[in-house]
Amino acid sequence: MDSGTRAGTAEAAQAGRPTLKTIAGETGLAIATVSRALKNAPDIGEETKKRVREAKAVRQKAAAAKPKPAAKK
């Protein structure tokens, strides 16, 4: 992973947008499991997929309610 990718992930986390890591932490699942659940992989149970989708939706709703930081000049 290059520094540009890490920076984008850090900015997403700061902005409150859901990341694989934050969803994994909230659901108690591994990051890889969260990734596969979001991709609708057949080896992930429907209940797990539902948990992941709900956690993502809650995080997205919270991020949308937050004011966005001012643009850097």
Residue, then its C-alpha position, 0 to 999 in steps of 0.5 A: m500500500d502506498s502512502g497516498t492510499r493510507a492518507g486517503t484512509a486516514e482522511a476518511a476515518q477523520a471525517g467519520r466515514p466508515t472504513l473497513k477497520t472501523i466497521a470491523g471494530e464495531t462488529g467484532l469481525a476481522i477486516a477481511t470478513v468485513s470486506r468479503a461481507l460488503k462484496n457479498a461473498p458466498d462464504i459469508g453468512e447472511e446474518t454477518k452480512k446484515r450486521v456489516r451492512e447495518a454498521k456501515a449504514v449507521r456510520q454513514k448516517a453519523a458522518a452525513a450529520k457531521p459538518k464537513p471540515a473547511a477546505k484547506k487553503 
